[in-house]
């Protein structure tokens, strides 16, 4: 883990988006970085395609997952 220096205006955008998306500021920034990295690696995919592929790659939930939540 490290520290990433970002512009104050970008930090404000992350803060606002994190509130709307019910994520921490760090989780929102990490989400944007991951999606951006995947978009650069897969320029033919849309945002929706990337999210769909990421969801499909996750293991299916089990009844135990519902109890743990």
Rosetta blueprint (number, residue, H / E / L):
1 X L
2 X L
3 X L
4 X L
5 X L
6 X L
7 X L
8 X H
9 X H
10 X H
11 X H
12 X H
13 X H
14 X H
15 X H
16 X H
17 X H
18 X H
19 X H
20 X H
21 X L
22 X L
23 X L
24 X L
25 X H
26 X H
27 X H
28 X H
29 X H
30 X H
31 X H
32 X H
33 X H
34 X H
35 X H
36 X H
37 X H
38 X H
39 X H
40 X H
41 X H
42 X L
43 X L
44 X L
45 X L
46 X L
47 X H
48 X H
49 X H
50 X H
51 X H
52 X H
53 X H
54 X H
55 X H
56 X H
57 X H
58 X L
59 X L
60 X L
61 X L
62 X L
63 X H
64 X H
65 X H
66 X H
67 X H
68 X H
69 X L
